[in-house]
Amino acid sequence: MSVSILAENYVNTSYMYLENFKKLMKENEPEKAGEVLWGAMAESIRAFAAKDGFQIGSHDELKNFAKEISFNLKYSELWDAFRKAENLHSNFYESRLKIEDVEEIAREIEPVIIRIISLTIK
């Protein structure tokens, strides 16, 4: 699969996850919604990596790449959003966040996901 097709697939998956997030929030499923928002963040970062020919496999690789591009782009909001998205990921298993908490975190994460996607497809 070519780099551009792989990046495009990750972008499409990220958008799909964003839509699923909204649906699950309306269904009052904050744990599942947070997990798919985490997925949208992860896929947007994978897309950004894929456009430059990199493939990310593990969670650690994803985390390290997010930190690196946050630093390289001088975009600290990316690292902050990534860490908050990780919190949503763990919440899927621990169920400690209320729907209001997930909504608040999402308001910070969603714009970052959209920006990473826009940097990927420009």
N, CA, C and O atoms as CSV, one atom per row, in Angstrom:
chain,resi,resn,atom,element,x,y,z
A,1,MET,N,N,0.857,-1.173,0.000
A,1,MET,CA,C,0.000,0.000,0.000
A,1,MET,C,C,0.905,1.239,0.000
A,1,MET,O,O,1.869,1.314,0.762
A,2,SER,N,N,0.586,2.195,-0.851
A,2,SER,CA,C,1.424,3.397,-0.923
A,2,SER,C,C,1.262,4.235,0.335
A,2,SER,O,O,0.281,4.120,1.071
A,3,VAL,N,N,2.268,5.086,0.553
A,3,VAL,CA,C,2.267,5.947,1.733
A,3,VAL,C,C,1.025,6.821,1.749
A,3,VAL,O,O,0.373,6.950,2.785
A,4,SER,N,N,0.688,7.425,0.614
A,4,SER,CA,C,-0.457,8.331,0.594
A,4,SER,C,C,-1.773,7.599,0.843
A,4,SER,O,O,-2.668,8.135,1.495
A,5,ILE,N,N,-1.892,6.383,0.329
A,5,ILE,CA,C,-3.115,5.604,0.561
A,5,ILE,C,C,-3.204,5.203,2.027
A,5,ILE,O,O,-4.282,5.256,2.619
A,6,LEU,N,N,-2.080,4.803,2.619
A,6,LEU,CA,C,-2.073,4.436,4.032
A,6,LEU,C,C,-2.457,5.633,4.901
A,6,LEU,O,O,-3.283,5.511,5.806
A,7,ALA,N,N,-1.857,6.786,4.623
A,7,ALA,CA,C,-2.191,8.000,5.383
A,7,ALA,C,C,-3.670,8.340,5.219
A,7,ALA,O,O,-4.341,8.701,6.186
A,8,GLU,N,N,-4.168,8.224,4.004
A,8,GLU,CA,C,-5.585,8.509,3.741
A,8,GLU,C,C,-6.496,7.549,4.514
A,8,GLU,O,O,-7.528,7.960,5.045
A,9,ASN,N,N,-6.117,6.292,4.574
A,9,ASN,CA,C,-6.908,5.321,5.334
A,9,ASN,C,C,-6.949,5.689,6.818
A,9,ASN,O,O,-8.002,5.609,7.451
A,10,TYR,N,N,-5.811,6.090,7.368
A,10,TYR,CA,C,-5.778,6.512,8.771
A,10,TYR,C,C,-6.642,7.755,8.988
A,10,TYR,O,O,-7.357,7.847,9.986
A,11,VAL,N,N,-6.579,8.703,8.062
A,11,VAL,CA,C,-7.401,9.915,8.169
A,11,VAL,C,C,-8.877,9.549,8.152
A,11,VAL,O,O,-9.648,10.032,8.982
A,12,ASN,N,N,-9.269,8.705,7.220
A,12,ASN,CA,C,-10.681,8.297,7.126
A,12,ASN,C,C,-11.142,7.590,8.391
A,12,ASN,O,O,-12.261,7.805,8.855
A,13,THR,N,N,-10.286,6.752,8.943
A,13,THR,CA,C,-10.630,6.053,10.181
A,13,THR,C,C,-10.765,7.046,11.331
A,13,THR,O,O,-11.666,6.923,12.160
A,14,SER,N,N,-9.878,8.016,11.377
A,14,SER,CA,C,-9.952,9.035,12.428
A,14,SER,C,C,-11.277,9.790,12.354
A,14,SER,O,O,-11.934,10.002,13.373
A,15,TYR,N,N,-11.668,10.196,11.139
A,15,TYR,CA,C,-12.955,10.883,10.972
A,15,TYR,C,C,-14.126,9.987,11.383
A,15,TYR,O,O,-15.075,10.447,12.018
A,16,MET,N,N,-14.051,8.714,11.018
A,16,MET,CA,C,-15.113,7.777,11.389
A,16,MET,C,C,-15.215,7.679,12.912
A,16,MET,O,O,-16.313,7.674,13.469
A,17,TYR,N,N,-14.062,7.600,13.579
A,17,TYR,CA,C,-14.067,7.532,15.032
A,17,TYR,C,C,-14.632,8.810,15.650
A,17,TYR,O,O,-15.332,8.746,16.661
A,18,LEU,N,N,-14.340,9.956,15.063
A,18,LEU,CA,C,-14.920,11.202,15.587
A,18,LEU,C,C,-16.443,11.167,15.509
A,18,LEU,O,O,-17.129,11.597,16.437
A,19,GLU,N,N,-16.964,10.659,14.408
A,19,GLU,CA,C,-18.418,10.541,14.266
A,19,GLU,C,C,-18.983,9.537,15.275
A,19,GLU,O,O,-20.028,9.779,15.878
A,20,ASN,N,N,-18.297,8.429,15.450
A,20,ASN,CA,C,-18.752,7.428,16.427
A,20,ASN,C,C,-18.716,7.991,17.847
A,20,ASN,O,O,-19.584,7.683,18.664
A,21,PHE,N,N,-17.711,8.815,18.137
A,21,PHE,CA,C,-17.628,9.467,19.442
A,21,PHE,C,C,-18.903,10.268,19.716
A,21,PHE,O,O,-19.506,10.144,20.783
A,22,LYS,N,N,-19.300,11.079,18.755
A,22,LYS,CA,C,-20.490,11.919,18.929
A,22,LYS,C,C,-21.743,11.067,19.137
A,22,LYS,O,O,-22.589,11.379,19.975
A,23,LYS,N,N,-21.844,10.003,18.370
A,23,LYS,CA,C,-22.994,9.095,18.497
A,23,LYS,C,C,-23.037,8.455,19.888
A,23,LYS,O,O,-24.089,8.407,20.525
A,24,LEU,N,N,-21.894,7.971,20.346
A,24,LEU,CA,C,-21.841,7.315,21.653
A,24,LEU,C,C,-22.098,8.287,22.801
A,24,LEU,O,O,-22.674,7.902,23.818
A,25,MET,N,N,-21.685,9.520,22.650
A,25,MET,CA,C,-21.979,10.518,23.688
A,25,MET,C,C,-23.486,10.756,23.768
A,25,MET,O,O,-24.041,10.876,24.860
A,26,LYS,N,N,-24.143,10.825,22.616
A,26,LYS,CA,C,-25.601,10.992,22.609
A,26,LYS,C,C,-26.305,9.794,23.241
A,26,LYS,O,O,-27.397,9.925,23.796
A,27,GLU,N,N,-25.675,8.634,23.154
A,27,GLU,CA,C,-26.234,7.414,23.738
A,27,GLU,C,C,-25.820,7.233,25.197
A,27,GLU,O,O,-26.077,6.186,25.792
A,28,ASN,N,N,-25.177,8.253,25.774
A,28,ASN,CA,C,-24.744,8.236,27.174
A,28,ASN,C,C,-23.794,7.066,27.472
A,28,ASN,O,O,-23.951,6.350,28.462
A,29,GLU,N,N,-22.824,6.900,26.598
A,29,GLU,CA,C,-21.813,5.842,26.736
A,29,GLU,C,C,-20.423,6.488,26.829
A,29,GLU,O,O,-19.626,6.351,25.901
A,30,PRO,N,N,-20.117,7.189,27.928
A,30,PRO,CA,C,-18.857,7.938,27.978
A,30,PRO,C,C,-17.602,7.071,27.902
A,30,PRO,O,O,-16.590,7.513,27.357
A,31,GLU,N,N,-17.643,5.861,28.430
A,31,GLU,CA,C,-16.457,5.001,28.379
A,31,GLU,C,C,-16.143,4.612,26.939
A,31,GLU,O,O,-14.999,4.720,26.497
A,32,LYS,N,N,-17.157,4.161,26.211
A,32,LYS,CA,C,-16.967,3.777,24.811
A,32,LYS,C,C,-16.631,5.000,23.961
A,32,LYS,O,O,-15.777,4.937,23.076
A,33,ALA,N,N,-17.309,6.107,24.238
A,33,ALA,CA,C,-17.055,7.337,23.483
A,33,ALA,C,C,-15.609,7.796,23.666
A,33,ALA,O,O,-14.940,8.159,22.698
A,34,GLY,N,N,-15.143,7.777,24.882
A,34,GLY,CA,C,-13.761,8.170,25.146
A,34,GLY,C,C,-12.768,7.263,24.461
A,34,GLY,O,O,-11.734,7.721,23.974
A,35,GLU,N,N,-13.071,5.984,24.418
A,35,GLU,CA,C,-12.176,5.023,23.759
A,35,GLU,C,C,-12.079,5.309,22.269
A,35,GLU,O,O,-10.988,5.252,21.701
A,36,VAL,N,N,-13.197,5.615,21.628
A,36,VAL,CA,C,-13.122,5.905,20.192
A,36,VAL,C,C,-12.500,7.272,19.930
A,36,VAL,O,O,-11.897,7.475,18.876
A,37,LEU,N,N,-12.632,8.213,20.864
A,37,LEU,CA,C,-11.935,9.494,20.697
A,37,LEU,C,C,-10.427,9.278,20.813
A,37,LEU,O,O,-9.648,9.889,20.081
A,38,TRP,N,N,-10.021,8.406,21.738
A,38,TRP,CA,C,-8.615,8.007,21.805
A,38,TRP,C,C,-8.185,7.423,20.451
A,38,TRP,O,O,-7.111,7.744,19.942
A,39,GLY,N,N,-9.021,6.579,19.885
A,39,GLY,CA,C,-8.713,5.985,18.583
A,39,GLY,C,C,-8.564,7.031,17.496
A,39,GLY,O,O,-7.691,6.917,16.636
A,40,ALA,N,N,-9.420,8.059,17.528
A,40,ALA,CA,C,-9.315,9.136,16.537
A,40,ALA,C,C,-7.986,9.862,16.669
A,40,ALA,O,O,-7.353,10.197,15.667
A,41,MET,N,N,-7.563,10.105,17.901
A,41,MET,CA,C,-6.265,10.747,18.135
A,41,MET,C,C,-5.132,9.858,17.613
A,41,MET,O,O,-4.244,10.325,16.900
A,42,ALA,N,N,-5.174,8.582,17.973
A,42,ALA,CA,C,-4.126,7.652,17.558
A,42,ALA,C,C,-4.045,7.555,16.034
A,42,ALA,O,O,-2.954,7.570,15.465
A,43,GLU,N,N,-5.191,7.456,15.383
A,43,GLU,CA,C,-5.196,7.326,13.923
A,43,GLU,C,C,-4.722,8.604,13.241
A,43,GLU,O,O,-4.076,8.536,12.195
A,44,SER,N,N,-5.028,9.761,13.809
A,44,SER,CA,C,-4.542,11.010,13.205
A,44,SER,C,C,-3.016,11.087,13.279
A,44,SER,O,O,-2.366,11.563,12.349
A,45,ILE,N,N,-2.460,10.623,14.377
A,45,ILE,CA,C,-1.000,10.621,14.523
A,45,ILE,C,C,-0.382,9.577,13.595
A,45,ILE,O,O,0.665,9.825,12.997
A,46,ARG,N,N,-1.013,8.423,13.469
A,46,ARG,CA,C,-0.523,7.412,12.526
A,46,ARG,C,C,-0.561,7.947,11.093
A,46,ARG,O,O,0.337,7.670,10.298
A,47,ALA,N,N,-1.601,8.711,10.771
A,47,ALA,CA,C,-1.698,9.312,9.433
A,47,ALA,C,C,-0.547,10.274,9.192
A,47,ALA,O,O,0.078,10.257,8.132
A,48,PHE,N,N,-0.272,11.114,10.185
A,48,PHE,CA,C,0.817,12.077,10.062
A,48,PHE,C,C,2.143,11.347,9.855
A,48,PHE,O,O,2.970,11.775,9.049
A,49,ALA,N,N,2.343,10.268,10.566
A,49,ALA,CA,C,3.569,9.480,10.424
A,49,ALA,C,C,3.617,8.821,9.040
A,49,ALA,O,O,4.662,8.813,8.389
A,50,ALA,N,N,2.499,8.277,8.601
A,50,ALA,CA,C,2.450,7.553,7.332
A,50,ALA,C,C,2.760,8.459,6.146
A,50,ALA,O,O,3.352,8.011,5.164
A,51,LYS,N,N,2.367,9.724,6.228
A,51,LYS,CA,C,2.642,10.628,5.103
A,51,LYS,C,C,4.138,10.796,4.875
A,51,LYS,O,O,4.576,11.116,3.770
A,52,ASP,N,N,4.918,10.579,5.932
A,52,ASP,CA,C,6.377,10.661,5.828
A,52,ASP,C,C,7.032,9.284,5.733
A,52,ASP,O,O,8.250,9.159,5.855
A,53,GLY,N,N,6.218,8.257,5.516
A,53,GLY,CA,C,6.746,6.922,5.304
A,53,GLY,C,C,7.000,6.112,6.567
A,53,GLY,O,O,7.616,5.048,6.503
A,54,PHE,N,N,6.537,6.600,7.715
A,54,PHE,CA,C,6.731,5.877,8.972
A,54,PHE,C,C,5.466,5.098,9.327
A,54,PHE,O,O,4.349,5.545,9.067
A,55,GLN,N,N,5.663,3.941,9.915
A,55,GLN,CA,C,4.536,3.183,10.444
A,55,GLN,C,C,4.739,3.006,11.935
A,55,GLN,O,O,5.832,2.672,12.393
A,56,ILE,N,N,3.681,3.231,12.678
A,56,ILE,CA,C,3.720,3.133,14.133
A,56,ILE,C,C,2.988,1.866,14.535
A,56,ILE,O,O,1.848,1.633,14.133
A,57,GLY,N,N,3.663,1.048,15.336
A,57,GLY,CA,C,3.055,-0.204,15.769
A,57,GLY,C,C,2.542,-0.148,17.194
A,57,GLY,O,O,1.343,-0.294,17.430
A,58,SER,N,N,3.421,0.058,18.125
A,58,SER,CA,C,3.065,-0.055,19.541
A,58,SER,C,C,2.574,1.265,20.130
A,58,SER,O,O,2.731,2.338,19.547
A,59,HIS,N,N,1.980,1.140,21.296
A,59,HIS,CA,C,1.535,2.325,22.033
A,59,HIS,C,C,2.736,3.208,22.373
A,59,HIS,O,O,2.652,4.432,22.271
A,60,ASP,N,N,3.836,2.603,22.771
A,60,ASP,CA,C,5.031,3.383,23.092
A,60,ASP,C,C,5.548,4.151,21.877
A,60,ASP,O,O,5.947,5.309,21.999
A,61,GLU,N,N,5.543,3.513,20.706
A,61,GLU,CA,C,5.962,4.207,19.484
A,61,GLU,C,C,5.033,5.382,19.192
A,61,GLU,O,O,5.481,6.462,18.808
A,62,LEU,N,N,3.749,5.158,19.377
A,62,LEU,CA,C,2.763,6.215,19.157
A,62,LEU,C,C,3.010,7.386,20.106
A,62,LEU,O,O,3.015,8.545,19.694
A,63,LYS,N,N,3.214,7.068,21.367
A,63,LYS,CA,C,3.460,8.095,22.387
A,63,LYS,C,C,4.742,8.866,22.082
A,63,LYS,O,O,4.758,10.094,22.156
A,64,ASN,N,N,5.798,8.166,21.744
A,64,ASN,CA,C,7.066,8.826,21.439
A,64,ASN,C,C,6.961,9.713,20.203
A,64,ASN,O,O,7.517,10.811,20.166
A,65,PHE,N,N,6.239,9.224,19.187
A,65,PHE,CA,C,6.068,10.020,17.971
A,65,PHE,C,C,5.232,11.261,18.254
A,65,PHE,O,O,5.548,12.342,17.757
A,66,ALA,N,N,4.174,11.124,19.043
A,66,ALA,CA,C,3.345,12.285,19.401
A,66,ALA,C,C,4.180,13.335,20.129
A,66,ALA,O,O,4.071,14.530,19.852
A,67,LYS,N,N,4.999,12.887,21.046
A,67,LYS,CA,C,5.850,13.814,21.795
A,67,LYS,C,C,6.851,14.498,20.864
A,67,LYS,O,O,7.087,15.701,20.967
A,68,GLU,N,N,7.430,13.720,19.962
A,68,GLU,CA,C,8.414,14.258,19.023
A,68,GLU,C,C,7.808,15.299,18.085
A,68,GLU,O,O,8.377,16.375,17.898
A,69,ILE,N,N,6.648,14.978,17.492
A,69,ILE,CA,C,6.078,15.956,16.562
A,69,ILE,C,C,5.538,17.179,17.295
A,69,ILE,O,O,5.548,18.284,16.754
A,70,SER,N,N,5.072,16.986,18.509
A,70,SER,CA,C,4.648,18.137,19.313
A,70,SER,C,C,5.821,19.097,19.502
A,70,SER,O,O,5.664,20.312,19.380
A,71,PHE,N,N,6.977,18.550,19.797
A,71,PHE,CA,C,8.185,19.357,19.993
A,71,PHE,C,C,8.632,19.966,18.661
A,71,PHE,O,O,8.903,21.165,18.591
A,72,ASN,N,N,8.712,19.154,17.612
A,72,ASN,CA,C,9.198,19.631,16.312
A,72,ASN,C,C,8.298,20.699,15.702
A,72,ASN,O,O,8.781,21.628,15.054
A,73,LEU,N,N,7.002,20.567,15.907
A,73,LEU,CA,C,6.051,21.537,15.358
A,73,LEU,C,C,5.827,22.735,16.295
A,73,LEU,O,O,5.114,23.682,15.961
A,74,LYS,N,N,6.449,22.666,17.464
A,74,LYS,CA,C,6.223,23.692,18.501
A,74,LYS,C,C,4.722,23.832,18.763
A,74,LYS,O,O,4.163,24.929,18.785
A,75,TYR,N,N,4.108,22.686,18.958
A,75,TYR,CA,C,2.656,22.585,19.135
A,75,TYR,C,C,2.389,21.793,20.409
A,75,TYR,O,O,2.013,20.622,20.364
A,76,SER,N,N,2.590,22.456,21.545
A,76,SER,CA,C,2.472,21.787,22.842
A,76,SER,C,C,1.063,21.259,23.095
A,76,SER,O,O,0.883,20.317,23.868
A,77,GLU,N,N,0.070,21.856,22.454
A,77,GLU,CA,C,-1.304,21.388,22.627
A,77,GLU,C,C,-1.463,19.947,22.171
A,77,GLU,O,O,-2.310,19.219,22.689
A,78,LEU,N,N,-0.653,19.530,21.203
A,78,LEU,CA,C,-0.715,18.146,20.734
A,78,LEU,C,C,-0.331,17.190,21.849
A,78,LEU,O,O,-1.032,16.208,22.095
A,79,TRP,N,N,0.767,17.466,22.519
A,79,TRP,CA,C,1.202,16.578,23.597
A,79,TRP,C,C,0.183,16.577,24.732
A,79,TRP,O,O,-0.129,15.525,25.290
A,80,ASP,N,N,-0.332,17.748,25.069
A,80,ASP,CA,C,-1.351,17.836,26.122
A,80,ASP,C,C,-2.591,17.020,25.739
A,80,ASP,O,O,-3.133,16.274,26.555
A,81,ALA,N,N,-3.026,17.172,24.495
A,81,ALA,CA,C,-4.217,16.448,24.034
A,81,ALA,C,C,-3.957,14.945,23.988
A,81,ALA,O,O,-4.834,14.148,24.323
A,82,PHE,N,N,-2.770,14.566,23.578
A,82,PHE,CA,C,-2.442,13.138,23.533
A,82,PHE,C,C,-2.537,12.525,24.924
A,82,PHE,O,O,-3.102,11.445,25.095
A,83,ARG,N,N,-1.994,13.205,25.897
A,83,ARG,CA,C,-2.022,12.670,27.268
A,83,ARG,C,C,-3.451,12.601,27.805
A,83,ARG,O,O,-3.795,11.673,28.537
A,84,LYS,N,N,-4.276,13.570,27.445
A,84,LYS,CA,C,-5.682,13.529,27.865
A,84,LYS,C,C,-6.424,12.395,27.150
A,84,LYS,O,O,-7.289,11.741,27.732
A,85,ALA,N,N,-6.076,12.178,25.892
A,85,ALA,CA,C,-6.692,11.068,25.156
A,85,ALA,C,C,-6.283,9.728,25.764
A,85,ALA,O,O,-7.089,8.799,25.816
A,86,GLU,N,N,-5.045,9.624,26.220
A,86,GLU,CA,C,-4.618,8.404,26.921
A,86,GLU,C,C,-5.462,8.178,28.171
A,86,GLU,O,O,-5.793,7.043,28.514
A,87,ASN,N,N,-5.800,9.257,28.836
A,87,ASN,CA,C,-6.655,9.178,30.023
A,87,ASN,C,C,-8.031,8.604,29.647
A,87,ASN,O,O,-8.596,7.798,30.386
A,88,LEU,N,N,-8.554,9.024,28.507
A,88,LEU,CA,C,-9.830,8.465,28.034
A,88,LEU,C,C,-9.684,6.981,27.717
A,88,LEU,O,O,-10.591,6.186,27.967
A,89,HIS,N,N,-8.546,6.628,27.171
A,89,HIS,CA,C,-8.277,5.220,26.839
A,89,HIS,C,C,-8.306,4.364,28.105
A,89,HIS,O,O,-8.923,3.299,28.118
A,90,SER,N,N,-7.654,4.815,29.151
A,90,SER,CA,C,-7.659,4.036,30.396
A,90,SER,C,C,-9.031,4.064,31.065
A,90,SER,O,O,-9.393,3.129,31.779
A,91,ASN,N,N,-9.789,5.127,30.837
A,91,ASN,CA,C,-11.124,5.212,31.417
A,91,ASN,C,C,-12.058,4.136,30.863
A,91,ASN,O,O,-13.020,3.749,31.526
A,92,PHE,N,N,-11.784,3.663,29.678
A,92,PHE,CA,C,-12.598,2.597,29.101
A,92,PHE,C,C,-12.603,1.383,30.022
A,92,PHE,O,O,-13.605,0.675,30.122
A,93,TYR,N,N,-11.491,1.151,30.686
A,93,TYR,CA,C,-11.349,-0.008,31.565
A,93,TYR,C,C,-11.685,0.308,33.021
A,93,TYR,O,O,-12.082,-0.578,33.777
A,94,GLU,N,N,-11.525,1.559,33.406
A,94,GLU,CA,C,-11.674,1.926,34.818
A,94,GLU,C,C,-12.958,2.671,35.146
A,94,GLU,O,O,-13.342,2.730,36.314
A,95,SER,N,N,-13.627,3.235,34.166
A,95,SER,CA,C,-14.916,3.923,34.332
A,95,SER,C,C,-14.926,4.933,35.485
A,95,SER,O,O,-15.816,4.896,36.334
A,96,ARG,N,N,-13.959,5.815,35.513
A,96,ARG,CA,C,-13.900,6.788,36.601
A,96,ARG,C,C,-14.329,8.194,36.178
A,96,ARG,O,O,-14.533,9.059,37.030
A,97,LEU,N,N,-14.468,8.433,34.861
A,97,LEU,CA,C,-14.862,9.750,34.380
A,97,LEU,C,C,-16.359,9.796,34.093
A,97,LEU,O,O,-16.937,8.848,33.561
A,98,LYS,N,N,-16.964,10.906,34.452
A,98,LYS,CA,C,-18.371,11.125,34.144
A,98,LYS,C,C,-18.484,11.665,32.722
A,98,LYS,O,O,-17.498,12.087,32.118
A,99,ILE,N,N,-19.689,11.641,32.213
A,99,ILE,CA,C,-19.907,12.111,30.845
A,99,ILE,C,C,-19.472,13.573,30.688
A,99,ILE,O,O,-18.954,13.958,29.640
A,100,GLU,N,N,-19.683,14.381,31.726
A,100,GLU,CA,C,-19.281,15.785,31.679
A,100,GLU,C,C,-17.756,15.919,31.566
A,100,GLU,O,O,-17.253,16.812,30.884
A,101,ASP,N,N,-17.038,15.029,32.235
A,101,ASP,CA,C,-15.579,15.039,32.160
A,101,ASP,C,C,-15.119,14.706,30.743
A,101,ASP,O,O,-14.213,15.341,30.204
A,102,VAL,N,N,-15.750,13.713,30.159
A,102,VAL,CA,C,-15.393,13.304,28.797
A,102,VAL,C,C,-15.698,14.434,27.817
A,102,VAL,O,O,-14.909,14.695,26.910
A,103,GLU,N,N,-16.835,15.105,27.993
A,103,GLU,CA,C,-17.182,16.240,27.129
A,103,GLU,C,C,-16.131,17.347,27.220
A,103,GLU,O,O,-15.719,17.914,26.209
A,104,GLU,N,N,-15.711,17.640,28.439
A,104,GLU,CA,C,-14.715,18.698,28.647
A,104,GLU,C,C,-13.379,18.334,27.988
A,104,GLU,O,O,-12.762,19.164,27.320
A,105,ILE,N,N,-12.952,17.114,28.179
A,105,ILE,CA,C,-11.694,16.660,27.573
A,105,ILE,C,C,-11.810,16.676,26.049
A,105,ILE,O,O,-10.871,17.068,25.357
A,106,ALA,N,N,-12.945,16.256,25.536
A,106,ALA,CA,C,-13.152,16.208,24.083
A,106,ALA,C,C,-13.047,17.592,23.450
A,106,ALA,O,O,-12.541,17.725,22.335
A,107,ARG,N,N,-13.519,18.619,24.148
A,107,ARG,CA,C,-13.429,19.980,23.605
A,107,ARG,C,C,-11.978,20.398,23.378
A,107,ARG,O,O,-11.701,21.242,22.526
A,108,GLU,N,N,-11.064,19.819,24.128
A,108,GLU,CA,C,-9.649,20.130,23.952
A,108,GLU,C,C,-8.992,19.223,22.914
A,108,GLU,O,O,-8.076,19.643,22.208
A,109,ILE,N,N,-9.459,17.989,22.824
A,109,ILE,CA,C,-8.817,17.008,21.945
A,109,ILE,C,C,-9.261,17.141,20.490
A,109,ILE,O,O,-8.430,17.071,19.585
A,110,GLU,N,N,-10.541,17.330,20.258
A,110,GLU,CA,C,-11.053,17.340,18.887
A,110,GLU,C,C,-10.351,18.356,17.977
A,110,GLU,O,O,-9.982,17.999,16.859
A,111,PRO,N,N,-10.153,19.605,18.410
A,111,PRO,CA,C,-9.460,20.551,17.515
A,111,PRO,C,C,-8.028,20.127,17.178
A,111,PRO,O,O,-7.530,20.411,16.089
A,112,VAL,N,N,-7.383,19.457,18.104
A,112,VAL,CA,C,-6.020,18.986,17.856
A,112,VAL,C,C,-6.041,17.878,16.804
A,112,VAL,O,O,-5.201,17.856,15.904
A,113,ILE,N,N,-6.985,16.973,16.918
A,113,ILE,CA,C,-7.115,15.906,15.919
A,113,ILE,C,C,-7.323,16.512,14.535
A,113,ILE,O,O,-6.674,16.105,13.572
A,114,ILE,N,N,-8.215,17.470,14.440
A,114,ILE,CA,C,-8.505,18.117,13.151
A,114,ILE,C,C,-7.261,18.813,12.613
A,114,ILE,O,O,-7.001,18.779,11.410
A,115,ARG,N,N,-6.498,19.441,13.490
A,115,ARG,CA,C,-5.287,20.125,13.026
A,115,ARG,C,C,-4.246,19.116,12.543
A,115,ARG,O,O,-3.609,19.337,11.513
A,116,ILE,N,N,-4.066,18.036,13.255
A,116,ILE,CA,C,-3.100,17.015,12.821
A,116,ILE,C,C,-3.521,16.455,11.459
A,116,ILE,O,O,-2.680,16.250,10.584
A,117,ILE,N,N,-4.803,16.214,11.284
A,117,ILE,CA,C,-5.289,15.736,9.987
A,117,ILE,C,C,-5.020,16.774,8.903
A,117,ILE,O,O,-4.585,16.423,7.806
A,118,SER,N,N,-5.271,18.037,9.197
A,118,SER,CA,C,-5.040,19.078,8.186
A,118,SER,C,C,-3.554,19.188,7.825
A,118,SER,O,O,-3.217,19.474,6.676
A,119,LEU,N,N,-2.683,18.968,8.780
A,119,LEU,CA,C,-1.243,18.971,8.490
A,119,LEU,C,C,-0.847,17.745,7.676
A,119,LEU,O,O,0.142,17.773,6.942
A,120,THR,N,N,-1.607,16.688,7.804
A,120,THR,CA,C,-1.337,15.454,7.074
A,120,THR,C,C,-1.749,15.574,5.615
A,120,THR,O,O,-1.032,15.114,4.727
A,121,ILE,N,N,-2.896,16.188,5.362
A,121,ILE,CA,C,-3.445,16.195,3.995
A,121,ILE,C,C,-3.128,17.465,3.222
A,121,ILE,O,O,-3.571,17.624,2.084
A,122,LYS,N,N,-2.379,18.356,3.815
A,122,LYS,CA,C,-2.077,19.615,3.088
A,122,LYS,C,C,-1.193,19.393,1.896
A,122,LYS,O,O,-0.855,20.345,1.192
